[in-house]
Amino acid sequence: MSAYRALAPAKVNLGLFVGARRDGDGRHELVSVMQSISLADELTLAPAHAGADQDEIVCPGVGAAPQENLALRALRAFRAATGWRGPPLRLIIRKRIPVAAGLGGGSADAAAALRLARLASGRGDEALLLELAARLGADVPAQVSPGRWLATGAGERLERLPDPEPPLALLLLGVGAALSTAEVYERADALGPLRTPGELESLRCALRDALAHGEPLPARDELLANDLQPAAISLCPPIADALSQLERRGAERAVVSGSGPTVMAPGGASFEGAIACTSVDSSFARPRAL
């Protein structure tokens, strides 16, 4: 088998509005625009070393990769769903996206692993990848085909939005900490109040209309808000300092990305400690044979 490679772009949330937990699976209802960006991990799928009897994962520079890594789980789920036996494979992830930073790095890697498995096996279609992605996590479906998506449900219901024109420029600023997404949602539950179904539907329509023609950002500030921001700050107070730092440097709108702790602001000149990036479309992450 040949080796294959794909980029796994991070995502930011342009607006993140959170409702109650669902009875069936315990996930929260949400409305969010998920935007893929140029900060990306690199994944290579290649034959495993001689003697290997199962798929394996390696993350150079970050120590031993856990065998329950989400990308490896994605590869195993693809094999199970398609009946693809094939020889054991090695999944190599070169990390550039900070871990547990609110940028969807693990989800991006899982989505990229699904794309690579589809190319390597010649099996499955995008509908299958989306079905598998929805089982893996709320952020994974929107990263199967990177770009700009309006996500509802728990992230599994997607509506493609036009790519921003011109591309959206962003600054990202970390705080040198990590946050558990589950803990942030638990704190949001405790802080309340959560959005009603009617509020979520109104916000879905407002976001869709605000970005219907490739606008880089919603014109209304309230549509860029993040309902998880108060919970993230309460768990990691340095986030508030990072938001203030971006605002002092001229950012008109600074907000927490996802469950944090990374904060983001549109445009602006980069500075030490900040990461400058742009929006990307699906062509950025298309897998290829090596």
C-alpha positions as a Python dict, from the first residue, in 0.01 Angstrom:
ca = {
    (1, 'M'): (0, 0, 0),
    (2, 'S'): (112, 355, -72),
    (3, 'A'): (141, 622, 196),
    (4, 'Y'): (-110, 905, 205),
    (5, 'R'): (-99, 1248, 366),
    (6, 'A'): (-355, 1513, 461),
    (7, 'L'): (-368, 1834, 660),
    (8, 'A'): (-610, 1857, 952),
    (9, 'P'): (-705, 2224, 995),
    (10, 'A'): (-811, 2363, 1330),
    (11, 'K'): (-1147, 2533, 1364),
    (12, 'V'): (-1277, 2839, 1539),
    (13, 'N'): (-1637, 2906, 1635),
    (14, 'L'): (-1790, 3222, 1493),
    (15, 'G'): (-2069, 3237, 1746),
    (16, 'L'): (-2141, 2947, 1981),
    (17, 'F'): (-2483, 2926, 2143),
    (18, 'V'): (-2566, 2643, 2382),
    (19, 'G'): (-2896, 2485, 2479),
    (20, 'A'): (-2996, 2206, 2713),
    (21, 'R'): (-2861, 1852, 2719),
    (22, 'R'): (-3047, 1602, 2503),
    (23, 'D'): (-3222, 1316, 2680),
    (24, 'G'): (-3089, 1047, 2447),
    (25, 'D'): (-2713, 1101, 2446),
    (26, 'G'): (-2652, 1376, 2701),
    (27, 'R'): (-2500, 1611, 2444),
    (28, 'H'): (-2594, 1977, 2439),
    (29, 'E'): (-2800, 2130, 2161),
    (30, 'L'): (-2601, 2409, 1998),
    (31, 'V'): (-2586, 2657, 1713),
    (32, 'S'): (-2246, 2759, 1582),
    (33, 'V'): (-2057, 2855, 1269),
    (34, 'M'): (-1748, 2635, 1249),
    (35, 'Q'): (-1470, 2790, 1041),
    (36, 'S'): (-1161, 2594, 934),
    (37, 'I'): (-833, 2785, 960),
    (38, 'S'): (-479, 2754, 828),
    (39, 'L'): (-331, 2631, 1158),
    (40, 'A'): (-320, 2256, 1093),
    (41, 'D'): (-182, 1921, 1202),
    (42, 'E'): (-33, 1691, 937),
    (43, 'L'): (-138, 1326, 919),
    (44, 'T'): (32, 1046, 726),
    (45, 'L'): (-122, 701, 682),
    (46, 'A'): (136, 438, 589),
    (47, 'P'): (197, 64, 625),
    (48, 'A'): (291, -33, 980),
    (49, 'H'): (638, -167, 1053),
    (50, 'A'): (707, -532, 975),
    (51, 'G'): (571, -756, 1247),
    (52, 'A'): (292, -520, 1358),
    (53, 'D'): (-36, -700, 1415),
    (54, 'Q'): (-265, -398, 1455),
    (55, 'D'): (-300, -35, 1355),
    (56, 'E'): (-76, 200, 1552),
    (57, 'I'): (-41, 572, 1609),
    (58, 'V'): (265, 793, 1654),
    (59, 'C'): (277, 1162, 1745),
    (60, 'P'): (641, 1277, 1709),
    (61, 'G'): (750, 1526, 1970),
    (62, 'V'): (456, 1481, 2207),
    (63, 'G'): (550, 1156, 2379),
    (64, 'A'): (355, 835, 2358),
    (65, 'A'): (24, 874, 2179),
    (66, 'P'): (-268, 716, 2367),
    (67, 'Q'): (-414, 412, 2198),
    (68, 'E'): (-760, 564, 2247),
    (69, 'N'): (-657, 872, 2048),
    (70, 'L'): (-963, 1000, 1859),
    (71, 'A'): (-792, 966, 1520),
    (72, 'L'): (-707, 602, 1586),
    (73, 'R'): (-1064, 542, 1700),
    (74, 'A'): (-1179, 697, 1370),
    (75, 'L'): (-959, 461, 1169),
    (76, 'R'): (-1091, 160, 1362),
    (77, 'A'): (-1450, 278, 1318),
    (78, 'F'): (-1395, 310, 942),
    (79, 'R'): (-1257, -43, 923),
    (80, 'A'): (-1552, -181, 1118),
    (81, 'A'): (-1811, 4, 908),
    (82, 'T'): (-1664, -85, 569),
    (83, 'G'): (-1517, -429, 636),
    (84, 'W'): (-1178, -301, 519),
    (85, 'R'): (-927, -552, 651),
    (86, 'G'): (-605, -461, 476),
    (87, 'P'): (-263, -477, 644),
    (88, 'P'): (-191, -298, 975),
    (89, 'L'): (-134, 75, 932),
    (90, 'R'): (68, 342, 1107),
    (91, 'L'): (-100, 680, 1158),
    (92, 'I'): (159, 955, 1211),
    (93, 'I'): (31, 1287, 1349),
    (94, 'R'): (260, 1589, 1347),
    (95, 'K'): (93, 1822, 1594),
    (96, 'R'): (81, 2196, 1539),
    (97, 'I'): (-261, 2264, 1690),
    (98, 'P'): (-239, 2310, 2069),
    (99, 'V'): (-407, 2033, 2268),
    (100, 'A'): (-725, 2106, 2469),
    (101, 'A'): (-724, 2464, 2343),
    (102, 'G'): (-1074, 2508, 2200),
    (103, 'L'): (-949, 2470, 1842),
    (104, 'G'): (-1080, 2122, 1768),
    (105, 'G'): (-740, 1964, 1710),
    (106, 'G'): (-838, 1612, 1813),
    (107, 'S'): (-1157, 1634, 1609),
    (108, 'A'): (-963, 1764, 1309),
    (109, 'D'): (-725, 1468, 1333),
    (110, 'A'): (-1017, 1224, 1351),
    (111, 'A'): (-1180, 1377, 1043),
    (112, 'A'): (-851, 1367, 853),
    (113, 'A'): (-804, 1001, 949),
    (114, 'L'): (-1145, 925, 798),
    (115, 'R'): (-1052, 1104, 475),
    (116, 'L'): (-723, 917, 455),
    (117, 'A'): (-889, 580, 520),
    (118, 'R'): (-1142, 644, 247),
    (119, 'L'): (-868, 728, -4),
    (120, 'A'): (-644, 439, 96),
    (121, 'S'): (-921, 179, 91),
    (122, 'G'): (-1129, 305, -200),
    (123, 'R'): (-1435, 241, 17),
    (124, 'G'): (-1713, 453, 160),
    (125, 'D'): (-1849, 793, 68),
    (126, 'E'): (-1890, 1129, 239),
    (127, 'A'): (-2224, 1026, 388),
    (128, 'L'): (-2054, 737, 567),
    (129, 'L'): (-1773, 961, 689),
    (130, 'L'): (-2027, 1206, 832),
    (131, 'E'): (-2215, 923, 1004),
    (132, 'L'): (-1896, 795, 1166),
    (133, 'A'): (-1786, 1148, 1253),
    (134, 'A'): (-2109, 1219, 1439),
    (135, 'R'): (-2043, 920, 1667),
    (136, 'L'): (-1692, 1045, 1747),
    (137, 'G'): (-1774, 1396, 1869),
    (138, 'A'): (-1964, 1719, 1813),
    (139, 'D'): (-1679, 1897, 1631),
    (140, 'V'): (-1584, 1610, 1398),
    (141, 'P'): (-1859, 1624, 1130),
    (142, 'A'): (-1784, 1984, 1029),
    (143, 'Q'): (-1419, 1891, 976),
    (144, 'V'): (-1480, 1599, 740),
    (145, 'S'): (-1492, 1854, 458),
    (146, 'P'): (-1318, 2163, 601),
    (147, 'G'): (-1457, 2506, 525),
    (148, 'R'): (-1741, 2704, 680),
    (149, 'W'): (-2041, 2521, 824),
    (150, 'L'): (-2349, 2621, 1021),
    (151, 'A'): (-2377, 2344, 1279),
    (152, 'T'): (-2687, 2258, 1481),
    (153, 'G'): (-2811, 1962, 1684),
    (154, 'A'): (-2501, 1859, 1880),
    (155, 'G'): (-2287, 1953, 1580),
    (156, 'E'): (-2400, 1669, 1353),
    (157, 'R'): (-2654, 1869, 1147),
    (158, 'L'): (-2462, 2081, 898),
    (159, 'E'): (-2545, 2348, 643),
    (160, 'R'): (-2263, 2458, 413),
    (161, 'L'): (-2205, 2834, 410),
    (162, 'P'): (-2011, 3021, 140),
    (163, 'D'): (-1641, 3055, 206),
    (164, 'P'): (-1553, 3408, 323),
    (165, 'E'): (-1441, 3647, 53),
    (166, 'P'): (-1191, 3791, 112),
    (167, 'P'): (-1053, 3517, 342),
    (168, 'L'): (-1097, 3586, 711),
    (169, 'A'): (-778, 3685, 894),
    (170, 'L'): (-757, 3596, 1263),
    (171, 'L'): (-521, 3625, 1557),
    (172, 'L'): (-513, 3346, 1814),
    (173, 'L'): (-369, 3389, 2162),
    (174, 'G'): (-318, 3101, 2404),
    (175, 'V'): (-285, 3122, 2780),
    (176, 'G'): (-46, 2832, 2841),
    (177, 'A'): (-316, 2612, 2990),
    (178, 'A'): (-558, 2341, 2882),
    (179, 'L'): (-929, 2302, 2947),
    (180, 'S'): (-1149, 1994, 2938),
    (181, 'T'): (-1445, 2049, 2708),
    (182, 'A'): (-1663, 1833, 2933),
    (183, 'E'): (-1572, 2040, 3240),
    (184, 'V'): (-1649, 2366, 3058),
    (185, 'Y'): (-1993, 2240, 2957),
    (186, 'E'): (-2058, 2121, 3312),
    (187, 'R'): (-1968, 2466, 3444),
    (188, 'A'): (-2194, 2627, 3182),
    (189, 'D'): (-2479, 2406, 3306),
    (190, 'A'): (-2414, 2525, 3660),
    (191, 'L'): (-2389, 2893, 3566),
    (192, 'G'): (-2694, 2893, 3334),
    (193, 'P'): (-2923, 2997, 3187),
    (194, 'L'): (-2902, 2790, 2869),
    (195, 'R'): (-3071, 2887, 2543),
    (196, 'T'): (-3427, 2778, 2474),
    (197, 'P'): (-3510, 2590, 2153),
    (198, 'G'): (-3677, 2904, 2020),
    (199, 'E'): (-3369, 3114, 2087),
    (200, 'L'): (-3145, 2860, 1915),
    (201, 'E'): (-3366, 2858, 1607),
    (202, 'S'): (-3365, 3239, 1589),
    (203, 'L'): (-2986, 3245, 1619),
    (204, 'R'): (-2951, 2977, 1349),
    (205, 'C'): (-3153, 3188, 1107),
    (206, 'A'): (-2966, 3505, 1201),
    (207, 'L'): (-2623, 3347, 1147),
    (208, 'R'): (-2728, 3189, 817),
    (209, 'D'): (-2856, 3523, 688),
    (210, 'A'): (-2555, 3717, 819),
    (211, 'L'): (-2307, 3496, 631),
    (212, 'A'): (-2515, 3402, 326),
    (213, 'H'): (-2299, 3593, 77),
    (214, 'G'): (-1947, 3515, 197),
    (215, 'E'): (-1922, 3790, 455),
    (216, 'P'): (-1606, 3735, 663),
    (217, 'L'): (-1794, 3793, 991),
    (218, 'P'): (-2146, 3870, 1112),
    (219, 'A'): (-2207, 4244, 1124),
    (220, 'R'): (-2385, 4215, 1460),
    (221, 'D'): (-2147, 4171, 1753),
    (222, 'E'): (-2390, 3952, 1944),
    (223, 'L'): (-2371, 3686, 1670),
    (224, 'L'): (-2000, 3638, 1740),
    (225, 'A'): (-2063, 3570, 2111),
    (226, 'N'): (-1968, 3245, 2283),
    (227, 'D'): (-2202, 3111, 2551),
    (228, 'L'): (-1917, 2901, 2695),
    (229, 'Q'): (-1696, 3205, 2759),
    (230, 'P'): (-1813, 3276, 3118),
    (231, 'A'): (-1765, 2910, 3211),
    (232, 'A'): (-1420, 2897, 3052),
    (233, 'I'): (-1309, 3214, 3233),
    (234, 'S'): (-1438, 3085, 3567),
    (235, 'L'): (-1225, 2770, 3523),
    (236, 'C'): (-923, 2952, 3378),
    (237, 'P'): (-909, 3320, 3490),
    (238, 'P'): (-603, 3407, 3271),
    (239, 'I'): (-842, 3396, 2974),
    (240, 'A'): (-976, 3735, 3083),
    (241, 'D'): (-624, 3880, 3067),
    (242, 'A'): (-574, 3738, 2716),
    (243, 'L'): (-899, 3895, 2598),
    (244, 'S'): (-790, 4229, 2743),
    (245, 'Q'): (-450, 4198, 2575),
    (246, 'L'): (-610, 4156, 2233),
    (247, 'E'): (-841, 4450, 2296),
    (248, 'R'): (-549, 4669, 2407),
    (249, 'R'): (-381, 4588, 2076),
    (250, 'G'): (-677, 4719, 1882),
    (251, 'A'): (-904, 4418, 1841),
    (252, 'E'): (-1263, 4532, 1807),
    (253, 'R'): (-1402, 4190, 1894),
    (254, 'A'): (-1210, 3937, 2102),
    (255, 'V'): (-1379, 3614, 2209),
    (256, 'V'): (-1296, 3270, 2344),
    (257, 'S'): (-1268, 3000, 2077),
    (258, 'G'): (-1487, 2698, 2146),
    (259, 'S'): (-1449, 2575, 2503),
    (260, 'G'): (-1123, 2768, 2541),
    (261, 'P'): (-877, 2862, 2664),
    (262, 'T'): (-754, 3006, 2329),
    (263, 'V'): (-892, 3349, 2248),
    (264, 'M'): (-929, 3495, 1900),
    (265, 'A'): (-979, 3828, 1731),
    (266, 'P'): (-1040, 3918, 1367),
    (267, 'G'): (-751, 4071, 1171),
    (268, 'G'): (-487, 4287, 1329),
    (269, 'A'): (-108, 4278, 1324),
    (270, 'S'): (55, 3974, 1482),
    (271, 'F'): (269, 4008, 1794),
    (272, 'E'): (485, 3783, 2009),
    (273, 'G'): (285, 3493, 2144),
    (274, 'A'): (-1, 3531, 1896),
    (275, 'I'): (-66, 3307, 1595),
    (276, 'A'): (-181, 3470, 1272),
    (277, 'C'): (-398, 3252, 1049),
    (278, 'T'): (-662, 3270, 777),
    (279, 'S'): (-977, 3083, 683),
    (280, 'V'): (-936, 2786, 447),
    (281, 'D'): (-1163, 2576, 228),
    (282, 'S'): (-1182, 2204, 160),
    (283, 'S'): (-902, 2207, -99),
    (284, 'F'): (-655, 2294, 179),
    (285, 'A'): (-705, 1956, 345),
    (286, 'R'): (-751, 1724, 46),
    (287, 'P'): (-559, 1397, 104),
    (288, 'R'): (-302, 1283, -150),
    (289, 'A'): (-81, 986, -223),
    (290, 'L'): (291, 1027, -152),
}
